[in-house]
C-alpha cells in the first residue's frame, strides 16, 4: 500500500517493521562539527557551549532528520573529537602488569549480578528516555547504546598494546573482563527490553564494538568465537525475547565475522566502508537469523563520498542505496534508514551535508 506524508516517528517505525514508508527515513546525531551546528542554527559559539544537546537537536530539525541516535558533543571547546590527547596518553601508559592489577580489582561477575537493583536502574533509565524525547520534539529519540555488549577488546580503557598483549598472554585472567562486561550488558539489555515493551523505547537501536581494522579482525576469529560471541548472544537474550531489533556497527573489514554477528540475533547493520570490501551490493542480500531482510543504517560514506565527492556524487550515492535496497520487482531487499558510516567531521563540506539530507527528503519510494 502506498503511503504519503507520514510523520517522522511513523516513517521510522514502518521501516523498522519492514514495511514501506513514503520515503526512506533519515537518522542524525553524529554531526561532530560545532561550527556547522552554529552555521545551521545561527547560534554563537558561546550559545552552543551553554547547551550542546539543545543546539544539536535544533540543527537536526533544520536538516530534516526523522530520528537521532544521540547528539555528538566534543570533549571541549575548540575540538571536534570526543576523546582528547590526555586520555590517549593515559591509555598508552598502561603496562600489562597495570592491566592485570585492574582486572584483579574489579568485582567478580557473580557479585556484580547479585548487586543489580533493576527497579532503581529502570526508573532512572525510563526518566532519561522521557526527558530526551521531550527535548527532541517530533524527532524520534532512538538512542544508540554501546554499554549493552560484553566488550571484547578493552583498548578504550587500557590502550591497544597493553589490552591486546594481556589478552594474548593471560587469556584466563582476561576472560574475567568479558564476563563482567557481559553481566553488565545483560542488565542494560533488560532495561532496554522493558522500556520497549512499555512504549518508551522505539525497539530498535544501534550498538557494537570496533573489533575490526581495515585489514579484518584485530584478534583471532577463533578467540572471538570461543570467548566473545557466546557472551554476546547471552546479553542479547532479553532483547530478542522482547522483540527488540539490534543494529550492529561494523567499521573496517567485517566480512569474516558477519556470519557470527548475524547468528547472535542481529537484525541489521551500520557502517559499510566500501574501501574495506563492505559493499552494499552484497550486504543487502544477507538475511537476519530469522530470515528477515536486514535493516540498513547507512550507507553514506564519511571516508569517501561525503568528504571528497561532489554534490552530484552525493545525490548519486543516495539514489544508488535506494536502488540496491529494492529488487527489480520493487520488493524489499533490505529496509533502508539513511545514516552515515561514522561521524560527520569538519573535513566534510557543509554543502555536501545539506545536499545529502535534501536529496533524501526529496526522494520517494
N, C-alpha and C positions, 0 to 999 in steps of 0.2 A: 504494500500500500504506500503510495507516495504521500509524503507529509511536507508541510510548508510552515515556515516562520515559527519554529519551535523556540521555547525559551531555553536558556543556557543549560540549566540542570536537566531538562528533558532530553535535550540533544545529546548530552554526555551519557545519561542513563540508558537511552535507547542503544547507543553504541556499545556500552558495557554489556548490555543484554543481547548483543549480536543481532540487533535489529537495525534497519536502515533509517537514519535521520534525514533531515532536509539537506544537510551538507556535513562534511566531516567536522567534528568539534576540534577546538584548539586549546591546548593546555599551556599555561605560562608558569612563571615563578622562578625561572633561572636567568633573570636579567641581571647579570653581575657587572653592571656598569652604572654607578650612581649618576654620572654625568648625563647618561641617556635618560634616566628616570627624571632628572631635573629638566632636560630639554623637552620631554614629552608632557610633563605636568606643569611646567612653568615655575616650580618651586626653586628656592635658592638652595645653595649648599647647606647653609645653616638650618633652613627649614627641613631639608631632607634628614639631617642627623638628629633632629629632635624626635622623629618617628619614622624610621626607615620602612616599617611594615605598612603604615598608612600610605606613604607616597609610592611604595612599590605596588600596592593594590590599585592605587589611582592610575598608575601607568598601565596596568593590565586592563583596566576599564577602557582607557583611551585607545589602546591597541585593539581591543575587542576579544580578549580571552574568554572562553566559556568556563574554564576552571583553572585552578592553580594547585600545584603540589607543595607549595611553600613560597616564601619570599626570601630570596637570597640576599643576605646582608654581609658586606665586607667586614673584616676584622676591626678596621678603624678608618678614620677619615684619611683620604688620600690613597686608599688601597682598593683593589677590586677582588682580592683573594679572601678566603675565609680562614686562612692559616697564615700567620706571619713568620718571619725568618727566625725569631727566637724560639718558637715552638719546634721548627725544623731542626735547629741546632741542639735543642734538648733531646730530641729523639735520636739524633746522630751520636750523642754522647753515651748512650746506653751500651753497656757491655753484656756479654752472655751471663756473667755472674749476677749482674744487677737485675736482669730479666728473671733469672731463677729465684732471686730473693723476693721479687714482687709476686711471682707465682705462689711462693710459699706463704706470703702474707694474705693472699686472697681467701675469702671464705670457701669452705667446701661446697660443692654444688648442692648436696643434700641439705646443708644448713641454710643456704640461700632459698631453697624451695620452701622449707618449713617456715621461714620468716616472712613470707609474702603475705601482705594484707590486701587481698583483692578488692574489698569494698572501698577502702580508703584510696587505693590507686585508681579504681574506676571512677570514683566521684571526682577526683582531680582531672582525670582524662576527659570525662564527659563534659565537665565545665569548660575545659580548654577548647574542645570541639565546638561547643555552642558559641563561645566568645569569638572564635576565629570566623565562623560562618556569618555572624552578625557583622564583623568588620569587612567581610568580602562582599556583602550585599547580594546581588543576583549572580555573582560568580560562585561556582561550586567549589567549596573548600574540599580538596581531595589530597590530603597530606601524604607525602612520602614518609616512610618510616624505616630508618636504617638500623634501628635497635632490635628489630624482630628476628634477626638472623643469628645463627650461632657464632659467626665471625671466625674465619679460618686462619687468617694470617697475622693479625695484630700489629702490623707495621705502623699503623697510625699512632699506636701507643709507644712502641719501642724502636721505631726506625726499621728500615728494611734489613740491614745487615744483621743486627742483633736478633730481631724477631725470627728471621728465616734460618739463621745459624742455630738458634736454640731449638727450633723445630727439627732441624736435621740431626743435631747431636743428642738431644734429650726428648725424644718423642713421647716417652711415657709421662714426663712432667708437663710437657706442652699440652698433652691431652686434657689436662685439668682446665686450661683456658677455654677450649672449645666446649667442654661440657658445661662450664659455668655460664658461658655466653648462651648456650642452648637453653638452659633453665631460665635465664633472664628473658631470652627471646620468646619462649613459650608463654611466660607470664604476660609479656606485652601482647602477644597474639591473642590471648584470652580477652584482653581489654578491647582490642580492635573488633574481634568477633562479636562480643557483647554489644558494642556500640553500633555495629552494622545491623544486628538483629533488632535493635531499638530505634533504628532510623536516624541515628546521629552521625553515622559514617556512610559514605557512598557505597561501601562494599567492594571497592577496587582500589588498590594502592600500589605504589612503586616502592621496591626495596632492592637489595642486592649488595654485593661486595666486589670490589675490584680485585679479582684473583687472576686476571689475565693481563699480560702486556700485549704489545703489538706482535710478539712472536709466539703467543699462546700462553698456557697456564704458567704462573710463576713458580709453582711447585708441582710435584709429580701427580698426574691424574690418579694414579694408583693410591697415593696417600689420601687424596680428597675423597675418593670413592670408599675408602675404608673408614676414615676418621671424620669426614665432614658431611657428606651428603646424607648419611643416615640421621644425623642430628638435625640437618636442615628439614628433612621430612618430619621429624618429631616436632619441631617448632611450628610447622605449618598445619598440623593436625586440627587444632581448634578453629583455624581459619577456614579450612576446607569443609569441615563439618557444618560451619555456619553459612556456607555458600559464598564466602569472600573470594574474590579473584586477585591473584598476586601477579604483578608485572615485575619482571626481573631486569635490572640494569646490567647491560653487558658491554662494557668498554673493551677495546682491544680485540684480539682474535679468540673468540669464544667457541669456535666450531667444534673442537674436540670434546667440550663439556656440555654441549647443548642438549644431548640426549639425557644426560644426568640431571640437568636443571628441570627439563620438562617432566621427567619421571617423578620428581618430587611434588608435582602438582601445580607447577607454574602455569598460569593461563595466558600470559603474554610476555612480550619482550620490549626493551627500550635500549637505545644506544646506536648500534649499527655504524661502525667505521668501515666504509667501503674499501678503504685502502688496506684493511686487515682481512678482507675476504668476507666480511659480514654484509652481504648484499641482499637487499630486499627481494630481489627476483626469486631466490630460492627460500628465503625465510618465510615468505607468505604461504608457501606450500606445506610447511610443517603444521602439526596439529598438537593441541594440548593432550594431556593424558587421557581425558575422557572423549577425545575425538573431535572436540570443538575447534573451529578456526581460532587462531591466535588473536589477541588484542595487541595491536602495534601502537606503542607510544613513540612516534618519530615521523620521518627518518631524517629531519633536516640537519645536515652536517655542519658542525661548528669548526671542523678542521679543513674543509674543502669549499663547499658551495657558498655558505654564508660569508666567510671571510674573504674569499678570493673570486667568487663568481660575480657576474654582472646581475643587475635586476632581472634581465631576461633568463639567466641561468636559474635564478631563484624561482621564478614562475614555472619554468620547465620542470624543476625538481618537485614542486607541488603537484603538477599535473601527472608526472611520472608515478609518484607514490599512489595517487588516486587510481590510476590505470592498473597498477600492479595488484591492488587490493580487491579488484573485481576481475572475474574471468570473462571470456569473450561473450558469454551469455548474460553478463551483468550480475552473476551470482557472487556471493561473498567468498573471497579467498582469505581475507583477514579483516578484522574490524580496525579501522584506521582512526587514531586520535593524533592529530598533528602535534608534534613536540620536537624539541631539539635533542641532538645526540648528547649534549652536555651544556654547560653554562655559556651564556652569551656574554663574551668579554669585550673590552673596548677596542680590540683589533678588528671586530666585525663592524662594517659600516652601518650607521643607523639607517641609512636609506634601504639597505638590504633587509634590516629588521622590519621596517614598515612595509616593504613590498611583500615579504613573507606573510605577515599577518593579513594584509589586504587581499592577497591572492586567495588565501583560504576563505576569508569572509565572502568573497565574490563567487566562490565555487558552489556547485550543487551536484548532488548525485544524479 
